[in-house]
């Protein structure tokens, strides 16, 4: 920031703080939409085979020779398990009969096939969600993006904090100088009085008539005593009036609240579903400016909920006393990071990452007539990056909770004739949710106005629910020859989807509201 610009800003801010009591000014970004509730049930399409087949049982025979065997004879399956022949054929015939009702037979010798899938037309089903996702992620022009980057650059913000702290110190000194006990000019430091940033009455940009006196002071190097006399001649009482107006403006300024919020959700709760929420709110009251930012993401696996990460940042910037800040991160509902700061000025940045590996759902289902059970969970990493800065009546927060989570699954079937499992290659949620908020008090002394300038935004980069998940069950069918067994596999396509990919601004508000 240039010296001239700093001086102009300092003069404008001088002798004015907000103390809202008379009303409320509210500005909001788009309102939050309600997330669907309830436990949806998975819709499974069973792919019918040919017409229902007539059941013909497998006879109790040796799979290698085709010769009859007794029920208590042991059979060795291709996976090395030894099973009782009577138990094996009883279960084999039960599954054959149930497959026959679906139009299939274990004698078909197909090898591997898909016999059921969840919602074969996901493209059609999810198209409204895709449209909402696209509408929610705004694409800003490059100039606006560059301005945001510059405005929220942490190095620039650190300089603004130092300037704000210095300005506050000067304001406090001027306030002390103008107290009733200090109205005697001889008791006031003329160096402060003749500071144009503190006394607009001697600022040539505001009061051109002061130029002759300033030139005289510079030319003749007037001693301190004479400077005091000149100060009296040029209405030093103005500084008392200015300080009095500043106090009055604090009492009369209206409170202000700003907020922006956006919730997004996508997928199917009965299978795989993810959501995110971004919220920023800013308030200016009595003697403090406060900023809160919160980002959270979560998911459902087969109607089982898990909140992946919730990151909150809070800043309180009173005009006097210590500034307060707090950042908290919770994962799967448990607080795992909590940073609290308290200081006359704040400039702090940090990041935190934690690996995640958690079972979310125990699920029972069937592939055709074959009963199965499986465990589904998440693994990956979640965390937050953040930067905080504060000075009296000035607050800045930038926080980015991130989620990089994959789904894993383990499953099987307690059957004699074969086995089962699940195959998973699914990105549940790969998301970066950047939240920024900045608030500052600006005073227009000439026009007797007080403003709250604010800018807050949420930027999201999303890849969710891309990949596939399937369950499979297989049966070792006797072939009564060499080789003695054939493996027949039956699949259920639980999820097969290209997912949701989107990037853009969920909201961006850059406004100034008059408080007085």
Residue pairs with C-beta under 8 A, 6 or more apart in sequence:
1 9
1 159
1 160
1 163
6 163
7 196
7 197
8 205
9 442
10 163
10 167
10 170
10 197
11 196
11 197
11 200
11 203
11 205
11 206
11 445
12 442
12 443
12 444
12 445
13 167
13 441
13 442
13 443
14 167
14 171
14 174
14 197
14 198
14 200
14 242
14 246
14 443
14 445
15 171
15 174
15 175
15 242
15 243
15 245
15 246
15 443
15 445
16 245
16 246
16 249
16 250
16 441
16 443
16 445
16 450
17 246
17 249
17 250
17 253
17 287
17 319
17 393
17 441
17 443
17 450
18 249
18 250
18 253
18 256
18 284
18 393
18 441
18 450
18 452
18 515
18 516
19 249
19 250
19 251
19 252
19 253
19 286
19 287
20 253
20 254
20 255
20 256
20 284
20 285
20 286
20 515
21 251
21 252
21 253
21 254
21 255
21 286
22 252
22 253
22 254
23 254
23 255
24 254
24 255
24 256
24 257
25 254
25 255
25 256
25 257
25 452
25 513
25 514
25 515
26 256
26 257
26 258
26 259
27 256
27 257
27 258
27 509
27 511
27 513
28 258
28 259
28 260
28 261
29 259
29 260
29 261
29 262
29 456
29 507
29 508
29 509
30 260
30 261
30 262
30 506
30 507
31 261
32 261
32 262
32 263
32 277
32 279
33 262
33 263
34 263
35 263
35 265
35 275
36 265
36 269
38 269
39 269
39 270
39 303
40 268
40 269
40 270
40 303
41 270
42 118
42 268
42 270
42 271
42 302
43 118
43 119
43 270
44 116
44 117
44 118
44 492
45 116
45 117
45 118
45 119
45 120
46 102
46 115
46 116
46 368
47 114
47 115
47 116
47 117
48 102
48 103
49 102
49 103
49 104
49 115
50 103
51 103
52 100
52 101
52 102
52 103
53 99
53 100
53 103
53 104
53 105
54 100
55 96
55 97
55 100
56 96
57 93
57 96
57 97
58 89
58 92
58 93
58 96
58 106
58 478
59 68
59 89
60 68
60 69
60 70
60 71
60 85
60 86
60 89
61 67
61 68
61 69
61 478
61 480
62 68
62 69
62 73
62 480
62 484
63 75
63 478
63 479
63 480
63 484
63 485
64 480
64 481
64 482
64 484
65 480
66 480
66 481
69 85
70 85
70 86
71 84
71 85
71 86
71 89
72 84
72 85
72 86
73 84
73 85
74 82
74 83
74 84
74 85
75 82
75 83
75 84
75 85
75 88
76 82
77 83
77 418
77 476
77 485
78 476
78 485
78 487
79 419
79 476
83 416
87 416
88 416
88 417
91 415
91 416
91 417
92 106
92 417
92 475
92 477
92 478
94 369
95 106
95 369
95 370
95 417
95 475
96 105
96 106
98 368
98 369
99 105
99 106
99 368
99 369
102 115
102 368
102 369
104 115
104 368
106 475
106 477
106 488
107 477
108 488
109 486
109 488
110 488
111 486
111 487
111 488
111 489
112 488
112 489
112 490
112 491
113 489
113 490
113 491
114 490
114 491
114 492
114 493
115 367
115 368
115 490
115 491
115 492
116 367
116 368
116 492
116 493
117 492
117 493
117 494
117 496
118 268
118 271
118 492
118 493
118 494
118 495
119 125
119 268
122 496
122 497
125 268
126 266
126 267
126 497
126 500
129 265
129 266
129 267
129 500
130 500
132 264
133 264
133 266
133 462
133 500
133 502
134 502
136 262
136 264
136 502
136 504
136 506
137 460
137 462
137 502
137 503
137 504
137 505
137 506
138 504
138 505
138 506
138 507
138 508
139 504
139 505
140 148
140 504
140 505
140 508
144 508
148 436
148 455
148 457
148 508
150 156
151 438
151 455
152 396
152 398
152 436
152 438
152 455
154 349
154 387
154 389
154 398
157 347
157 387
157 389
157 396
157 438
158 347
158 389
160 389
160 391
160 394
160 396
161 345
161 346
161 347
161 389
161 390
161 391
161 394
161 396
162 345
162 391
164 391
164 392
164 393
164 394
164 440
165 344
165 345
165 391
165 392
167 197
168 319
168 391
168 392
168 393
170 192
170 195
170 197
170 198
171 198
171 246
173 192
173 198
174 192
174 198
174 199
174 239
174 243
175 243
175 246
176 182
177 188
177 189
177 192
177 193
177 239
178 239
178 240
178 242
178 243
178 244
181 187
182 188
183 240
185 228
185 231
185 232
185 236
186 228
188 228
188 236
190 224
190 227
190 228
190 231
192 198
193 199
193 202
193 231
193 236
193 239
194 202
194 217
194 227
194 231
196 202
196 203
196 204
196 205
197 203
198 239
199 238
199 239
199 242
200 206
200 207
200 238
200 242
200 445
200 446
201 207
201 210
201 234
201 235
201 236
201 238
201 239
202 210
202 213
202 214
202 231
202 234
203 210
204 210
204 211
204 214
206 446
210 234
213 230
213 233
213 234
216 222
216 230
217 227
217 230
222 230
242 445
245 448
249 443
249 448
249 450
249 516
250 286
250 287
252 516
253 450
253 515
253 516
254 515
254 516
255 283
255 284
255 285
255 515
256 282
256 283
256 284
256 452
256 513
256 515
257 281
257 282
257 283
257 284
258 280
258 281
258 282
258 283
258 439
258 454
258 456
258 509
258 511
258 513
259 279
259 280
259 281
259 282
260 278
260 279
260 280
260 281
260 456
260 457
260 458
260 506
260 507
260 509
261 277
261 278
261 279
261 280
261 507
262 277
262 278
262 279
262 458
262 506
262 507
263 275
263 276
263 277
263 278
264 275
264 276
264 277
264 460
264 462
264 506
265 273
265 274
265 275
265 276
266 273
266 274
266 275
266 464
266 465
266 500
267 273
267 274
267 300
267 464
267 465
269 300
269 303
270 302
270 303
271 301
271 302
271 469
271 494
271 495
272 299
272 300
272 301
272 407
272 426
272 428
272 465
272 469
272 495
273 299
273 300
273 301
273 465
274 297
274 298
274 299
274 300
274 428
274 429
274 464
274 465
275 297
275 298
275 299
276 295
276 296
276 297
276 298
276 429
276 431
276 433
276 460
276 462
277 294
277 295
277 296
277 297
278 294
278 295
278 433
278 435
278 458
278 460
278 506
278 507
279 292
279 293
279 294
279 295
280 291
280 292
280 293
280 294
280 435
280 436
280 437
280 456
280 457
280 458
281 291
281 292
282 289
282 290
282 291
282 292
282 395
282 437
282 439
282 454
282 456
283 289
283 290
284 290
284 439
284 441
284 452
284 515
287 318
287 319
287 320
288 316
288 317
288 318
288 319
288 393
289 316
289 317
289 393
289 394
289 395
289 439
289 440
289 441
289 452
290 314
290 315
290 316
290 317
290 395
291 313
291 314
291 315
291 317
291 395
291 396
291 397
291 437
291 438
291 439
292 312
292 313
292 314
292 315
292 437
293 312
293 313
293 397
293 399
293 435
293 436
293 437
293 456
294 310
294 311
294 312
294 313
294 435
295 310
295 311
295 399
295 400
295 401
295 433
295 435
295 458
296 307
296 308
296 309
296 310
296 311
296 401
297 307
297 308
297 309
297 382
297 401
297 403
297 429
297 431
297 433
298 305
298 306
298 307
298 308
299 305
299 306
299 308
299 360
299 378
299 405
299 428
299 429
300 306
301 360
301 361
301 376
301 377
301 378
301 407
302 361
302 363
302 376
303 361
304 360
304 361
306 332
306 358
306 360
306 378
307 330
307 332
307 333
308 331
308 332
308 356
308 378
308 382
308 403
308 405
308 429
309 329
309 330
309 331
309 382
309 383
309 384
309 401
309 402
309 403
310 329
310 330
310 401
311 327
311 328
311 329
311 384
311 386
311 399
311 401
312 326
312 327
312 328
313 325
313 326
313 327
313 386
313 388
313 397
313 399
313 435
314 324
314 325
314 326
314 327
315 323
315 324
315 325
315 346
315 388
315 390
315 395
315 396
315 397
316 323
316 324
316 325
316 390
316 395
317 323
317 390
317 391
317 392
317 393
317 394
317 395
318 392
319 392
319 393
320 392
322 342
322 343
322 344
323 341
323 342
323 343
323 344
323 345
323 346
323 390
323 391
323 392
324 340
324 341
324 342
325 340
325 341
325 342
325 346
325 348
325 388
325 390
326 338
326 339
326 340
326 341
327 337
327 338
327 339
327 350
327 384
327 386
327 388
327 399
328 335
328 337
328 338
328 339
329 335
329 336
329 337
329 338
329 352
329 383
329 384
329 401
330 336
331 354
331 356
331 382
332 356
332 358
336 354
337 352
337 354
337 384
339 350
341 348
341 388
345 390
345 391
346 388
346 389
346 390
346 391
347 388
347 389
348 387
348 388
348 389
349 386
349 387
349 388
350 385
350 386
351 383
351 384
351 385
351 386
352 383
352 384
353 381
353 382
353 383
354 381
354 382
354 383
355 379
355 380
355 381
356 378
356 379
356 380
356 381
356 382
356 405
357 377
357 378
357 379
358 377
358 378
358 379
359 375
359 376
359 377
360 376
360 377
360 378
361 375
361 376
361 377
362 373
362 374
362 375
363 373
363 374
363 375
363 376
363 411
364 371
364 372
364 373
365 371
365 372
365 373
365 374
365 471
365 492
366 372
367 420
367 471
367 472
367 473
367 490
367 491
367 492
368 473
368 490
370 413
370 415
370 420
370 473
370 475
370 490
371 413
371 414
371 415
372 411
372 412
372 413
372 420
372 471
372 473
373 411
373 412
373 413
374 409
374 410
374 411
374 412
374 422
374 471
375 409
375 410
375 411
376 407
376 408
376 409
376 422
376 424
377 407
377 408
377 409
378 405
378 406
378 407
378 408
378 428
379 405
379 406
379 408
380 403
380 404
380 405
380 406
381 404
381 405
382 401
382 402
382 403
382 404
382 405
383 401
383 402
384 399
384 400
384 401
384 402
385 399
385 400
385 402
386 397
386 398
386 399
386 400
387 396
387 397
387 398
387 399
388 396
388 397
388 398
389 395
389 396
389 397
390 396
393 440
393 441
394 439
394 440
394 441
395 437
395 438
395 439
395 440
396 437
396 438
396 439
397 435
397 436
397 437
397 438
398 434
398 435
398 436
398 437
399 434
399 435
400 432
400 433
400 434
400 435
401 433
402 431
402 432
402 433
403 429
403 430
403 431
404 429
404 430
405 427
405 428
405 429
405 430
406 426
406 427
406 428
407 424
407 426
407 427
407 428
407 467
407 469
408 424
409 422
409 423
409 424
409 469
410 421
410 422
411 420
411 421
411 422
411 471
412 419
412 420
412 421
413 419
413 420
413 473
415 473
415 475
417 475
417 476
418 473
418 474
418 475
418 476
418 487
419 473
419 474
420 471
420 472
420 473
420 474
421 471
421 472
422 469
422 470
422 471
422 472
423 468
423 469
423 470
423 471
423 472
424 467
424 468
424 469
425 467
425 468
425 469
426 465
426 466
426 467
426 468
426 469
426 495
427 463
427 464
427 465
427 466
427 467
427 499
428 464
428 465
429 462
429 463
429 464
429 465
430 462
430 463
430 464
431 460
431 461
431 462
431 463
431 464
432 460
432 461
433 458
433 459
433 460
434 457
434 458
434 459
434 460
435 456
435 457
435 458
436 455
436 456
436 457
436 458
436 459
437 454
437 455
437 456
438 454
438 455
438 456
439 452
439 453
439 454
440 452
440 453
440 454
441 450
441 451
441 452
441 453
442 450
442 451
442 452
442 453
442 512
443 449
443 450
443 451
444 450
444 451
448 516
449 514
449 516
450 514
450 515
450 516
451 512
451 513
451 514
451 515
452 512
452 513
452 515
453 511
453 512
454 509
454 510
454 511
454 512
454 513
455 509
455 510
455 511
456 507
456 508
456 509
457 505
457 507
457 508
457 509
458 505
458 506
458 507
458 508
459 504
459 505
459 506
460 502
460 503
460 504
460 505
460 506
461 503
462 500
462 501
462 502
462 503
463 499
463 500
463 501
464 499
464 500
464 501
465 495
465 497
465 499
465 500
466 497
466 498
466 499
466 500
466 501
467 495
467 497
467 499
468 493
468 495
468 496
468 497
469 494
469 495
469 496
470 491
470 492
470 493
470 494
470 495
470 496
471 491
471 492
471 494
472 489
472 490
472 491
472 492
473 489
473 490
474 487
474 488
474 489
474 490
475 487
475 488
475 490
476 485
476 486
476 487
476 488
477 485
477 486
477 487
477 488
478 484
478 485
479 485
479 486
